[in-house]
Amino acid sequence: MALAALTSGTLLAGNPDRAGSAGATQLLINPWARSTGWALANTSTLRGVESMFGNIAGLAHTHKTELVFSSTRWLEGSGTKISAVGFGQKLGESSVLGISAMSMSFGDIPVTTVNQPEGGLGTYSPTNSNIALSYAKEFSNSIYGGMTVRVVSENIANVRSQGMCFDAGIHYVTGPTDNVHFGISLKNVGPPMRFSGDGLAVQGLLTSGSDQLTLEQRSERFELPSQLNIGAAYDFNFGELSRLTIAGNFTSNAFTRDQFTLGAEYAFKKMFHLRGGYMYEDGITSDEDRSTVFTGPSAGVSIDLPFGAEKVSAFAIDYGYRATNPFGGVHSIGLRVSL
């Protein structure tokens, strides 16, 4: 919490005058289906592998071993696809180690030049990816914390950029049945990145016309899209059969507008989960003033199938949707195995 307080002033200082000046915005994309269903309103109640994106402290709630796969059709109609895989393993009584990887595919794009603007020179495929190594720990029955180190990569055939950033988070649980949740996370804090490679070089002839000269251009450095999340949630337990969770989250973005998210999840027998959410930011209801492709609503569903003698292990299927304009929304499907 002290770390967040020290850095929050810097995050707010860049908003909104520096909007659009950050790079590596793939770090703001949630690749996981379950938390996508309520637009990450559940920052304070995240559990397991998906916590490595929203609030790393939730990784400490991993029971033993968890493996998650997710596939996302990002902005349906744009041809962009996202694949993600995550693994969490409990170490000892209170520590959990996790690793996750996310990759974005944009399809094949025709190569064009000034002399051949219509293409015919083949295609190239941009690649955006990041790999995260996380550690989380249960400090007491109420306090959980964790940290993530993430390596970011963006490249085409002859231009590339690589960098590193850090996430940190805290989860606090209280209430008579541990039904009151608070969470705070600081994301994407790291040094600036810069593109480099042969694609930024220009060849030409000297004024004499006899010698060839190669001029290498240096790209400007760009900042990472730092973000601060503060969330809270309350569980309404109806016996052992069902649960209703109301959750809210405030997001302070360093390079875009601040966001407020409200969501709810209904669970029946811990097997069927139905969730929905709404994300609000200034101007989101106006086609002229909206600065994001998202229009606010989100929804999702999960089916958990327990197995084993104690019914602690489970196989789950998750689906999440977020409405957008333009394009046909974001569709995420995930598979989860918990042991």
Backbone as numpy.savetxt, mean C-alpha at the origin, in Angstrom:
# Nx Ny Nz CAx CAy CAz Cx Cy Cz
4.82 6.87 18.89 3.99 8.07 18.89 4.86 9.32 18.89
5.99 9.27 19.63 6.90 10.40 19.64 7.51 10.62 18.26
7.86 9.51 17.57 8.40 9.60 16.22 7.41 10.25 15.27
6.14 9.87 15.38 5.11 10.46 14.52 4.93 11.94 14.81
4.98 12.32 16.10 4.81 13.72 16.47 5.93 14.59 15.92
7.15 14.06 15.92 8.29 14.82 15.43 8.26 15.03 13.94
7.69 14.08 13.21 7.71 14.15 11.75 6.42 14.68 11.16
5.33 14.70 11.93 4.04 15.10 11.38 4.07 16.55 10.89
4.84 17.42 11.57 4.92 18.80 11.13 5.51 18.91 9.74
6.53 18.10 9.47 7.13 18.09 8.14 6.15 17.57 7.11
5.38 16.54 7.45 4.42 15.99 6.51 3.37 17.02 6.15
2.84 17.73 7.16 1.80 18.71 6.90 2.33 19.92 6.15
3.64 20.22 6.33 4.20 21.41 5.72 4.20 21.32 4.20
4.28 20.12 3.64 4.32 19.97 2.20 2.97 19.86 1.56
1.92 20.06 2.27 0.58 19.80 1.79 -0.23 21.09 1.81
-0.81 21.57 0.69 -0.86 20.91 -0.61 0.03 21.55 -1.66
0.91 22.49 -1.27 1.68 23.24 -2.25 2.61 22.35 -3.07
3.03 21.21 -2.50 3.96 20.32 -3.20 3.22 19.17 -3.88
1.93 19.29 -4.02 1.14 18.21 -4.62 1.66 17.86 -6.02
1.82 16.56 -6.26 2.26 16.10 -7.57 3.75 16.08 -7.77
4.54 16.50 -6.78 5.99 16.57 -6.96 6.72 15.34 -6.43
6.02 14.40 -5.81 6.66 13.19 -5.30 6.74 12.12 -6.38
7.65 11.18 -6.19 7.75 10.04 -7.08 7.51 8.75 -6.34
7.73 7.62 -7.00 7.54 6.30 -6.40 6.17 6.18 -5.76
5.14 6.69 -6.43 3.79 6.67 -5.87 3.20 5.27 -5.80
3.91 4.27 -6.31 3.49 2.89 -6.11 3.41 2.55 -4.62
4.15 3.30 -3.79 4.15 3.06 -2.35 2.82 3.41 -1.70
1.95 4.12 -2.42 0.64 4.49 -1.89 -0.44 3.51 -2.32
-0.09 2.51 -3.10 -1.08 1.55 -3.62 -1.16 0.34 -2.70
-2.36 0.07 -2.20 -2.58 -1.09 -1.35 -2.82 -2.33 -2.23
-1.93 -3.32 -2.20 -2.09 -4.48 -3.07 -2.96 -5.59 -2.47
-3.43 -5.44 -1.22 -4.11 -6.53 -0.52 -5.61 -6.37 -0.60
-6.30 -7.48 -0.84 -7.74 -7.45 -1.12 -8.58 -7.17 0.13
-8.21 -7.76 1.27 -9.06 -7.65 2.46 -9.16 -6.21 2.94
-8.06 -5.52 3.09 -8.09 -4.14 3.56 -8.55 -3.17 2.48
-8.45 -3.55 1.20 -8.98 -2.71 0.13 -10.49 -2.58 0.24
-11.17 -3.61 0.77 -12.62 -3.61 0.85 -13.21 -2.49 1.67
-12.42 -1.95 2.63 -12.93 -0.77 3.33 -11.91 0.36 3.33
-11.19 0.45 2.18 -10.31 1.58 1.86 -9.30 1.85 2.96
-8.85 0.80 3.65 -7.85 0.89 4.70 -8.33 1.74 5.88
-9.63 1.73 6.13 -10.14 2.38 7.35 -9.69 1.64 8.58
-9.26 0.38 8.41 -8.91 -0.49 9.53 -7.43 -0.42 9.90
-6.82 0.75 9.81 -5.42 0.90 10.19 -5.17 0.40 11.61
-6.14 0.57 12.51 -5.96 0.20 13.91 -6.32 -1.26 14.21
-6.86 -1.99 13.23 -7.25 -3.38 13.48 -6.62 -4.36 12.51
-5.66 -3.93 11.74 -5.01 -4.81 10.79 -4.33 -5.98 11.50
-4.35 -7.14 10.84 -3.76 -8.35 11.39 -2.95 -9.05 10.31
-1.83 -9.63 10.70 -1.09 -10.49 9.80 -0.35 -9.79 8.69
-0.21 -10.48 7.56 0.63 -10.03 6.46 0.18 -8.69 5.89
-1.13 -8.45 5.79 -1.61 -7.20 5.22 -1.16 -5.98 6.02
-0.76 -6.19 7.26 -0.28 -5.09 8.09 1.00 -4.49 7.55
1.73 -5.22 6.73 2.99 -4.70 6.20 2.77 -3.54 5.24
1.52 -3.29 4.84 1.24 -2.09 4.06 0.62 -1.00 4.92
-0.39 -1.32 5.72 -1.14 -0.30 6.44 -0.55 0.11 7.76
-0.26 -0.84 8.64 0.31 -0.57 9.96 1.08 -1.81 10.39
2.39 -1.74 10.33 3.23 -2.91 10.54 3.05 -3.53 11.92
2.53 -2.75 12.88 2.34 -3.29 14.23 1.39 -4.48 14.23
0.44 -4.52 13.29 -0.51 -5.62 13.24 0.11 -6.95 12.88
1.33 -6.96 12.34 2.00 -8.22 12.02 2.27 -9.03 13.29
2.37 -8.35 14.43 2.63 -9.04 15.69 1.47 -9.94 16.11
0.30 -9.79 15.50 -0.86 -10.62 15.82 -0.87 -11.94 15.04
0.14 -12.18 14.22 0.22 -13.44 13.49 0.26 -14.61 14.47
-0.63 -15.59 14.26 -0.73 -16.71 15.21 0.51 -17.60 15.14
0.87 -18.02 13.95 2.06 -18.84 13.78 2.70 -18.57 12.42
2.01 -18.98 11.36 2.51 -18.79 10.00 1.37 -18.31 9.12
1.66 -17.35 8.25 0.64 -16.86 7.33 1.27 -16.60 5.96
0.56 -17.03 4.92 0.99 -16.83 3.54 -0.17 -16.26 2.75
0.08 -15.15 2.03 -0.98 -14.45 1.30 -0.54 -14.17 -0.13
-1.44 -14.44 -1.08 -1.26 -14.07 -2.47 -2.39 -13.11 -2.86
-2.08 -12.15 -3.71 -3.09 -11.19 -4.15 -2.84 -10.77 -5.58
-3.94 -10.62 -6.33 -3.88 -10.14 -7.71 -4.88 -9.00 -7.87
-4.42 -7.88 -8.43 -5.25 -6.68 -8.55 -5.29 -6.19 -9.99
-6.49 -5.92 -10.45 -6.67 -5.24 -11.74 -6.83 -3.77 -11.41
-5.74 -3.02 -11.57 -5.68 -1.63 -11.14 -6.29 -0.72 -12.21
-7.32 0.01 -11.84 -8.01 0.91 -12.77 -8.44 0.13 -14.00
-9.43 -0.72 -13.81 -9.92 -1.62 -14.85 -10.09 -0.89 -16.18
-9.45 -1.42 -17.22 -9.47 -0.80 -18.54 -8.14 -0.16 -18.90
-7.27 0.06 -17.90 -5.97 0.67 -18.18 -4.91 -0.38 -18.55
-5.20 -1.65 -18.32 -4.23 -2.70 -18.62 -3.16 -2.88 -17.56
-3.33 -2.25 -16.40 -2.34 -2.35 -15.32 -2.74 -3.45 -14.35
-1.79 -4.32 -14.03 -2.03 -5.41 -13.11 -0.98 -5.39 -11.99
-1.41 -5.79 -10.81 -0.53 -5.82 -9.64 -0.55 -7.21 -9.03
0.61 -7.75 -8.77 0.74 -9.05 -8.10 1.51 -8.84 -6.80
1.06 -9.50 -5.74 1.70 -9.35 -4.44 1.71 -10.68 -3.71
2.76 -10.90 -2.93 2.87 -12.08 -2.10 3.49 -11.66 -0.77
3.01 -12.24 0.32 3.55 -11.91 1.63 3.61 -13.14 2.52
4.60 -13.14 3.42 4.81 -14.28 4.31 5.15 -13.76 5.70
4.49 -14.29 6.71 4.78 -13.93 8.09 5.02 -15.17 8.93
6.03 -15.12 9.79 6.40 -16.26 10.62 6.69 -15.80 12.05
6.02 -16.41 13.01 6.24 -16.05 14.40 7.54 -16.65 14.89
8.30 -15.83 15.64 9.57 -16.25 16.21 9.48 -16.16 17.72
9.52 -17.27 18.39 9.42 -17.25 19.84 8.00 -16.93 20.30
7.90 -16.28 21.46 6.60 -16.01 22.06 5.96 -14.71 21.59
6.76 -13.73 21.19 6.19 -12.40 20.95 6.66 -11.70 19.69
7.58 -12.26 18.93 8.14 -11.59 17.75 7.67 -12.26 16.47
7.52 -11.46 15.42 7.10 -11.97 14.10 7.98 -11.32 13.03
8.45 -12.13 12.11 9.24 -11.66 10.98 8.41 -11.83 9.71
8.41 -10.81 8.86 7.62 -10.88 7.64 8.37 -10.37 6.43
7.99 -10.85 5.26 8.55 -10.39 4.00 7.44 -10.33 2.97
7.45 -9.30 2.16 6.42 -9.15 1.12 7.05 -8.55 -0.13
6.41 -8.81 -1.27 6.88 -8.28 -2.54 5.67 -7.89 -3.39
5.78 -6.78 -4.08 4.71 -6.29 -4.95 5.31 -5.88 -6.29
4.63 -6.23 -7.39 5.10 -5.91 -8.72 3.94 -5.40 -9.57
4.18 -4.32 -10.32 3.18 -3.76 -11.21 3.57 -4.02 -12.66
2.59 -4.44 -13.46 2.81 -4.70 -14.89 1.92 -3.77 -15.70
2.52 -3.10 -16.70 1.79 -2.13 -17.51 1.57 -2.60 -18.94
1.95 -3.85 -19.23 1.80 -4.35 -20.59 2.92 -3.87 -21.48
2.80 -4.15 -22.77 3.82 -3.77 -23.76 3.45 -2.44 -24.39
4.40 -1.51 -24.38 4.20 -0.16 -24.91 5.07 0.00 -26.15
4.53 0.47 -27.28 5.33 0.63 -28.50 6.47 1.63 -28.32
7.63 1.31 -28.89 8.78 2.22 -28.89 8.60 3.23 -30.01
8.70 4.50 -29.69 8.60 5.56 -30.69 9.80 6.49 -30.59
10.12 7.14 -31.69 11.20 8.13 -31.74 10.69 9.37 -32.46
11.53 10.39 -32.47 11.16 11.61 -33.20 10.99 11.32 -34.68
11.85 10.46 -35.22 11.78 10.14 -36.64 10.70 9.11 -36.96
10.33 8.28 -35.99 9.30 7.27 -36.18 8.25 7.35 -35.07
7.44 8.40 -35.07 6.44 8.59 -34.01 5.34 7.54 -34.03
5.18 6.81 -35.13 4.14 5.80 -35.22 4.59 4.44 -34.69
5.84 4.34 -34.28 6.33 3.08 -33.74 6.91 2.17 -34.79
6.70 0.86 -34.63 7.29 -0.12 -35.54 8.69 -0.53 -35.14
9.15 -0.12 -33.96 10.50 -0.44 -33.50 10.51 -1.46 -32.37
9.36 -2.07 -32.13 9.27 -3.02 -31.02 8.52 -2.42 -29.84
8.61 -3.08 -28.72 7.90 -2.65 -27.51 8.82 -2.70 -26.30
8.39 -2.03 -25.23 9.10 -2.11 -23.96 8.07 -2.23 -22.84
8.50 -2.73 -21.68 7.59 -2.97 -20.57 8.14 -2.32 -19.31
7.56 -1.23 -18.84 8.00 -0.63 -17.56 7.71 -1.59 -16.41
8.52 -1.51 -15.37 8.35 -2.36 -14.19 8.48 -1.52 -12.93
7.49 -1.59 -12.08 7.54 -1.00 -10.75 7.42 -2.12 -9.73
8.29 -2.13 -8.73 8.24 -3.18 -7.73 8.83 -2.69 -6.42
8.47 -3.36 -5.34 9.09 -3.08 -4.05 9.07 -4.35 -3.21
10.09 -4.51 -2.39 10.25 -5.66 -1.51 10.43 -5.14 -0.09
9.70 -5.74 0.86 9.72 -5.26 2.23 10.13 -6.37 3.19
10.95 -6.01 4.16 11.32 -6.89 5.26 10.84 -6.24 6.55
10.04 -6.97 7.32 9.37 -6.38 8.48 9.63 -7.17 9.74
9.58 -6.45 10.86 9.70 -7.07 12.17 8.68 -6.42 13.11
7.91 -7.24 13.82 6.91 -6.73 14.75 7.01 -7.50 16.06
6.59 -6.84 17.15 6.75 -7.45 18.45 5.57 -7.08 19.36
5.15 -8.04 20.16 4.14 -7.81 21.19 4.86 -7.40 22.47
4.72 -6.13 22.88 5.40 -5.64 24.06 4.61 -5.94 25.33
3.29 -6.02 25.22 2.43 -6.38 26.35 1.11 -6.87 25.77
0.13 -7.13 26.63 -1.18 -7.55 26.14 -1.92 -6.44 25.43
-1.42 -5.21 25.53 -2.12 -4.06 24.95 -1.31 -3.33 23.89
0.01 -3.45 23.90 0.85 -2.64 23.03 1.63 -3.51 22.06
1.54 -3.16 20.79 2.24 -3.87 19.72 2.95 -2.84 18.84
4.11 -3.18 18.34 4.85 -2.25 17.49 5.65 -2.99 16.44
6.11 -2.25 15.43 6.90 -2.88 14.38 7.55 -1.87 13.46
8.44 -2.38 12.62 9.16 -1.53 11.66 9.38 -2.31 10.38
9.39 -1.58 9.25 9.58 -2.18 7.93 10.68 -1.44 7.18
11.53 -2.20 6.50 12.51 -1.64 5.56 12.08 -2.07 4.16
11.91 -1.09 3.27 11.38 -1.39 1.94 12.32 -0.89 0.85
12.63 -1.76 -0.11 13.46 -1.40 -1.27 12.53 -1.18 -2.45
12.68 -0.03 -3.11 11.80 0.39 -4.20 12.58 0.41 -5.50
11.96 -0.08 -6.57 12.62 -0.11 -7.88 11.63 0.28 -8.97
12.06 1.16 -9.87 11.26 1.54 -11.04 12.20 1.61 -12.24
11.86 0.92 -13.34 12.78 0.92 -14.47 12.10 0.56 -15.77
12.75 0.98 -16.85 12.49 0.48 -18.19 13.83 -0.07 -18.70
13.95 -0.33 -19.99 15.14 -1.01 -20.48 16.41 -0.21 -20.24
16.36 1.13 -20.37 17.59 1.92 -20.30 17.55 3.06 -19.29
16.55 3.08 -18.44 16.46 4.07 -17.37 15.94 3.38 -16.13
16.56 3.65 -14.97 16.14 2.97 -13.75 16.32 3.88 -12.55
15.63 3.52 -11.48 15.76 4.24 -10.22 15.51 3.26 -9.08
16.33 3.35 -8.05 16.18 2.49 -6.87 16.35 3.32 -5.60
15.63 2.91 -4.57 15.71 3.64 -3.31 15.28 2.77 -2.16
15.27 3.36 -0.98 14.92 2.64 0.24 14.10 3.55 1.14
13.13 2.97 1.85 12.33 3.75 2.78 11.97 2.89 3.98
11.41 3.54 4.99 11.10 2.87 6.26 9.66 3.17 6.67
9.03 2.17 7.31 7.71 2.33 7.93 7.83 1.97 9.41
7.00 2.59 10.22 6.93 2.24 11.64 5.49 2.37 12.10
5.09 1.55 13.07 3.70 1.60 13.51 3.52 1.09 14.93
2.43 1.53 15.55 2.06 1.11 16.90 0.58 0.77 16.92
0.23 -0.29 17.64 -1.17 -0.70 17.82 -1.43 -0.84 19.31
-2.49 -0.18 19.77 -2.85 -0.23 21.19 -4.26 -0.80 21.32
-4.42 -1.80 22.18 -5.70 -2.48 22.38 -6.13 -2.33 23.83
-7.40 -2.00 24.05 -7.93 -1.88 25.40 -9.40 -2.27 25.40
-10.09 -2.04 26.51 -11.50 -2.41 26.60 -11.70 -3.72 27.34
-12.92 -3.98 27.80 -13.20 -5.20 28.59 -12.95 -6.49 27.83
-13.14 -6.47 26.53 -12.91 -7.67 25.71 -11.91 -7.38 24.58
-10.99 -6.46 24.83 -10.03 -6.03 23.81 -10.75 -5.55 22.55
-11.80 -4.80 22.75 -12.62 -4.37 21.62 -12.43 -2.91 21.25
-11.48 -2.24 21.88 -11.17 -0.84 21.53 -9.75 -0.81 20.97
-9.61 -0.21 19.79 -8.33 -0.24 19.08 -7.90 1.16 18.69
-6.59 1.40 18.84 -5.98 2.64 18.35 -4.71 2.26 17.59
-4.45 2.97 16.51 -3.26 2.68 15.73 -2.69 3.93 15.10
-1.38 3.95 14.95 -0.71 5.05 14.28 0.46 4.48 13.48
0.62 4.95 12.26 1.71 4.45 11.43 2.32 5.58 10.61
3.60 5.50 10.43 4.36 6.45 9.62 4.97 5.68 8.47
4.72 6.12 7.24 5.08 5.33 6.07 5.94 6.11 5.09
6.79 5.36 4.39 7.54 5.87 3.24 8.47 7.02 3.59
9.21 6.86 4.67 10.20 7.85 5.08 11.57 7.39 4.60
12.21 8.18 3.75 13.50 7.78 3.22 14.13 8.87 2.39
15.36 8.64 1.94 16.07 9.65 1.14 15.47 9.77 -0.26
15.72 10.89 -0.94 15.20 11.08 -2.31 15.76 10.05 -3.28
15.04 9.84 -4.36 15.47 8.94 -5.43 15.77 9.75 -6.70
16.45 9.11 -7.64 16.80 9.77 -8.90 16.90 8.73 -10.00
16.43 9.08 -11.20 16.55 8.20 -12.36 17.92 8.37 -13.01
18.44 7.26 -13.54 19.72 7.29 -14.25 19.72 6.18 -15.29
20.69 6.25 -16.22 20.80 5.21 -17.24 21.10 5.78 -18.61
21.35 4.88 -19.57 21.71 5.29 -20.93 20.58 6.04 -21.63
19.36 5.83 -21.18 18.24 6.50 -21.82 18.24 8.00 -21.63
19.02 8.49 -20.67 19.12 9.94 -20.44 20.30 10.56 -21.16
21.00 9.76 -21.98 22.15 10.26 -22.73 21.73 10.67 -24.14
22.36 11.73 -24.65 22.07 12.24 -26.00 23.37 12.26 -26.79
23.34 11.73 -28.01 24.52 11.71 -28.86 24.40 12.76 -29.96
25.54 13.38 -30.28 25.55 14.40 -31.33 26.95 14.56 -31.87
27.10 15.44 -32.86 28.39 15.71 -33.49 28.91 17.07 -33.04
30.22 17.17 -32.89 30.84 18.45 -32.60 30.70 19.38 -33.79
30.96 20.65 -33.56 30.81 21.63 -34.64 31.71 21.32 -35.83
32.80 20.61 -35.58 33.69 20.24 -36.69 33.06 19.19 -37.58
32.09 18.45 -36.99 31.38 17.44 -37.77 32.11 16.13 -37.89
33.26 16.01 -37.25 34.04 14.78 -37.40 34.01 13.89 -36.17
33.74 14.45 -35.02 33.77 13.69 -33.77 32.37 13.64 -33.15
32.07 12.47 -32.58 30.77 12.29 -31.94 30.89 12.53 -30.44
29.87 13.18 -29.90 29.86 13.53 -28.49 28.63 12.92 -27.80
28.84 12.32 -26.63 27.73 11.79 -25.84 27.54 12.66 -24.61
26.34 13.20 -24.46 26.03 14.08 -23.35 25.07 13.36 -22.40
25.50 13.15 -21.15 24.67 12.48 -20.17 23.92 13.52 -19.33
22.60 13.43 -19.35 21.78 14.36 -18.59 21.48 13.77 -17.21
21.45 14.62 -16.20 21.14 14.20 -14.86 19.70 14.58 -14.53
18.94 13.60 -14.08 17.56 13.88 -13.70 17.50 14.49 -12.31
16.47 15.25 -12.05 16.29 15.86 -10.73 15.88 14.80 -9.71
16.32 14.97 -8.48 15.89 14.07 -7.41 14.42 14.30 -7.09
13.74 13.25 -6.61 12.35 13.39 -6.21 12.15 12.74 -4.84
11.24 13.32 -4.07 10.96 12.84 -2.73 10.01 11.64 -2.77
10.00 10.86 -1.70 9.07 9.75 -1.54 7.77 10.27 -0.93
6.64 9.62 -1.25 5.34 10.11 -0.77 5.07 9.73 0.69
5.69 10.45 1.62 5.54 10.16 3.05 4.08 10.31 3.49
3.73 9.55 4.51 2.33 9.49 4.91 2.22 9.14 6.40
1.28 9.80 7.08 0.99 9.51 8.47 -0.46 9.09 8.62
-0.69 7.93 9.26 -2.04 7.41 9.48 -2.35 7.34 10.98
-3.52 7.80 11.36 -4.00 7.71 12.73 -5.40 7.11 12.68
-5.59 5.95 13.33 -6.86 5.25 13.23 -7.39 4.77 14.57
-8.69 4.51 14.61 -9.35 3.98 15.80 -10.49 3.08 15.35
-10.84 2.12 16.19 -11.93 1.19 15.86 -12.56 0.67 17.13
-13.82 0.22 17.00 -14.56 -0.34 18.13 -15.30 -1.58 17.65
-15.17 -2.68 18.41 -15.84 -3.94 18.09 -17.12 -4.09 18.91
-18.23 -4.32 18.23 -19.48 -4.68 18.90 -19.63 -6.20 18.78
-19.43 -6.91 19.88 -19.51 -8.37 19.87 -20.90 -8.83 20.28
-21.51 -9.65 19.44 -22.83 -10.20 19.70 -22.68 -11.69 20.03
-22.28 -11.95 21.29 -22.00 -13.32 21.67 -20.79 -13.84 20.93
-20.79 -15.13 20.64 -19.69 -15.74 19.89 -20.02 -15.93 18.42
-21.21 -15.50 18.02 -21.64 -15.74 16.64 -21.21 -14.64 15.68
-21.32 -13.39 16.09 -21.09 -12.31 15.14 -20.42 -11.12 15.79
-19.88 -10.26 14.94 -19.18 -9.06 15.37 -19.37 -7.96 14.34
-19.53 -6.73 14.82 -19.59 -5.55 13.95 -18.50 -4.59 14.39
-17.62 -4.23 13.47 -16.53 -3.31 13.76 -16.73 -2.02 13.00
-16.68 -0.91 13.72 -16.72 0.42 13.12 -15.32 1.02 13.23
-14.76 1.46 12.12 -13.38 1.95 12.12 -13.27 3.26 11.36
-12.34 4.09 11.77 -12.07 5.35 11.10 -10.58 5.61 11.03
-10.16 6.37 10.04 -8.74 6.64 9.85 -8.54 8.03 9.25
-7.54 8.73 9.75 -7.12 10.02 9.18 -5.76 9.84 8.55
-5.60 10.27 7.31 -4.33 10.16 6.59 -3.82 11.54 6.24
-2.61 11.82 6.71 -1.94 13.07 6.35 -0.90 12.75 5.29
-1.14 13.22 4.07 -0.23 12.99 2.95 0.69 14.19 2.76
1.97 13.93 2.56 2.92 15.02 2.39 2.79 15.70 1.03
2.26 14.99 0.02 2.25 15.56 -1.32 0.87 15.56 -1.96
-0.15 15.13 -1.26 -1.52 15.19 -1.77 -2.43 15.64 -0.63
-3.70 15.71 -0.90 -4.65 16.18 0.10 -4.84 15.17 1.22
-5.13 15.67 2.42 -5.41 14.79 3.54 -6.73 14.05 3.31
-6.86 12.88 3.92 -8.02 12.02 3.68 -8.61 11.52 5.00
-9.94 11.37 5.01 -10.66 10.78 6.13 -11.41 9.56 5.60
-11.27 8.44 6.30 -11.90 7.19 5.87 -12.73 6.61 7.00
-13.95 6.20 6.67 -14.84 5.56 7.64 -15.29 4.23 7.05
-15.24 3.15 7.85 -15.60 1.84 7.33 -16.23 0.97 8.39
-16.85 -0.12 7.94 -17.49 -1.08 8.84 -17.30 -2.48 8.30
-17.19 -3.44 9.22 -17.06 -4.85 8.85 -17.97 -5.69 9.74
-18.74 -6.58 9.11 -19.58 -7.51 9.84 -19.03 -8.92 9.64
-18.82 -9.62 10.75 -18.29 -10.99 10.70 -19.27 -11.95 11.35
-19.53 -13.07 10.68 -20.43 -14.10 11.20 -19.64 -15.38 11.40
-19.58 -15.83 12.66 -18.88 -17.06 13.05 -17.41 -17.07 12.61
-16.84 -15.91 12.44 -15.46 -15.76 12.01 -15.19 -16.44 10.66
-16.26 -16.69 9.91 -16.12 -17.37 8.63 -16.54 -16.49 7.46
-17.54 -15.65 7.68 -18.04 -14.80 6.61 -17.86 -13.34 7.03
-17.21 -12.55 6.17 -16.94 -11.16 6.48 -17.45 -10.28 5.33
-18.22 -9.28 5.69 -18.73 -8.31 4.73 -18.31 -6.93 5.19
-17.74 -6.13 4.30 -17.20 -4.84 4.70 -17.44 -3.77 3.64
-17.40 -2.54 4.08 -17.55 -1.42 3.17 -16.95 -0.17 3.78
-16.66 0.82 2.96 -16.03 2.04 3.47 -16.24 3.20 2.54
-15.87 4.37 3.04 -15.93 5.59 2.21 -14.74 6.47 2.57
-13.99 6.86 1.56 -12.83 7.73 1.74 -13.18 9.13 1.25
-12.93 10.13 2.10 -13.26 11.51 1.74 -12.02 12.38 1.77
-11.91 13.24 0.78 -10.92 14.31 0.78 -11.54 15.53 0.12
-10.95 16.66 0.32 -11.50 17.91 -0.21 -11.67 17.83 -1.73
-12.90 18.07 -2.21 -13.17 18.10 -3.64 -13.51 16.76 -4.26
-13.61 15.69 -3.46 -13.80 14.36 -4.05 -15.17 14.20 -4.69
-16.15 14.99 -4.26 -17.50 14.87 -4.82 -17.69 15.68 -6.09
-16.67 16.41 -6.52 -16.78 17.26 -7.71 -15.86 16.74 -8.81
-16.41 16.57 -10.01 -15.60 16.11 -11.13 -14.55 17.14 -11.52
-14.79 18.41 -11.23 -13.85 19.46 -11.59 -12.74 19.62 -10.56
-13.06 19.42 -9.27 -12.09 19.69 -8.21 -11.41 18.44 -7.68
-11.89 17.25 -8.03 -11.32 16.02 -7.49 -9.89 15.84 -7.99
-8.96 15.54 -7.07 -7.55 15.37 -7.42 -7.11 13.91 -7.38
-8.04 13.00 -7.17 -7.73 11.57 -7.14 -8.69 10.82 -8.06
-8.26 9.67 -8.53 -9.11 8.87 -9.40 -10.23 8.19 -8.60
-10.05 8.05 -7.29 -11.06 7.41 -6.46 -12.22 8.36 -6.18
-13.43 7.79 -6.18 -14.63 8.60 -5.92 -15.16 8.41 -4.50
-14.56 7.53 -3.70 -14.94 7.39 -2.30 -15.35 6.00 -1.87
-16.40 5.39 -2.47 -16.92 4.11 -1.95 -15.98 2.92 -2.18
-16.09 1.95 -1.28 -15.36 0.69 -1.42 -16.17 -0.40 -0.75
-15.92 -1.65 -1.15 -16.67 -2.78 -0.59 -15.84 -4.04 -0.75
-16.15 -5.05 0.09 -15.41 -6.30 0.00 -16.08 -7.41 0.77
-15.62 -8.63 0.52 -16.16 -9.81 1.18 -15.04 -10.83 1.35
-15.10 -11.61 2.41 -14.12 -12.67 2.67 -14.83 -13.90 3.19
-14.30 -15.06 2.80 -14.79 -16.33 3.31 -13.61 -17.08 3.91
-13.67 -17.36 5.20 -12.62 -18.07 5.91 -13.09 -19.49 6.22
-12.30 -20.46 5.83 -12.63 -21.87 6.05 -11.63 -22.47 7.04
-12.02 -22.60 8.30 -11.08 -23.13 9.31 -10.84 -24.63 9.11
-9.69 -25.09 9.52 -9.38 -26.52 9.48 -8.42 -26.84 10.61
-8.19 -28.11 10.81 -7.34 -28.55 11.91 -8.15 -28.93 13.13
-7.49 -29.57 14.09 -8.17 -30.07 15.28 -8.76 -28.95 16.12
-8.03 -27.83 16.28 -8.50 -26.73 17.11 -9.18 -25.64 16.29
-9.30 -25.82 14.98 -9.94 -24.85 14.09 -9.26 -23.48 14.15
-7.96 -23.45 14.46 -7.21 -22.19 14.49 -6.68 -21.85 13.11
-6.28 -22.86 12.36 -5.80 -22.65 10.99 -6.97 -22.38 10.07
-6.71 -21.65 8.99 -7.79 -21.29 8.09 -7.26 -21.03 6.69
-8.13 -21.30 5.72 -7.90 -20.93 4.32 -8.95 -19.89 3.96
-8.54 -18.78 3.37 -9.47 -17.67 3.13 -9.37 -17.18 1.70
-10.51 -16.69 1.21 -10.60 -16.03 -0.10 -11.13 -14.62 0.14
-10.42 -13.62 -0.35 -10.78 -12.22 -0.14 -11.05 -11.53 -1.47
-12.00 -10.60 -1.44 -12.25 -9.76 -2.61 -12.49 -8.33 -2.14
-11.89 -7.37 -2.83 -12.07 -5.97 -2.51 -12.27 -5.14 -3.77
-13.07 -4.08 -3.64 -13.38 -3.20 -4.78 -13.36 -1.75 -4.33
-12.78 -0.88 -5.16 -12.83 0.56 -4.93 -13.31 1.25 -6.20
-14.28 2.15 -6.05 -14.87 2.85 -7.19 -13.93 3.95 -7.67
-13.85 4.13 -8.99 -13.01 5.16 -9.58 -13.75 5.86 -10.72
-13.27 7.02 -11.08 -13.74 7.75 -12.24 -12.60 8.64 -12.73
-12.05 8.34 -13.94 -12.52 7.36 -14.93 -12.08 5.93 -14.60
-12.15 5.05 -15.61 -11.85 3.63 -15.53 -12.92 2.88 -14.75
-12.77 1.55 -14.68 -13.81 0.70 -14.11 -13.53 0.21 -12.72
-12.84 1.01 -11.91 -12.60 0.63 -10.53 -11.37 -0.23 -10.34
-11.09 -0.54 -9.08 -9.98 -1.41 -8.69 -10.55 -2.70 -8.14
-10.13 -3.84 -8.69 -10.62 -5.16 -8.29 -9.45 -5.98 -7.76
-9.55 -6.44 -6.52 -8.48 -7.23 -5.90 -9.05 -8.57 -5.41
-8.30 -9.64 -5.70 -8.65 -10.98 -5.24 -7.43 -11.55 -4.51
-7.66 -12.11 -3.32 -6.55 -12.65 -2.54 -6.83 -14.03 -1.99
-5.78 -14.79 -1.80 -5.83 -16.12 -1.17 -4.94 -16.09 0.06
-5.43 -16.66 1.15 -4.70 -16.59 2.41 -4.70 -17.96 3.10
-3.55 -18.35 3.61 -3.42 -19.57 4.40 -2.80 -19.19 5.73
-3.52 -19.45 6.83 -3.06 -19.15 8.17 -2.94 -20.44 8.97
-1.81 -20.64 9.60 -1.55 -21.85 10.38 -1.37 -21.51 11.85
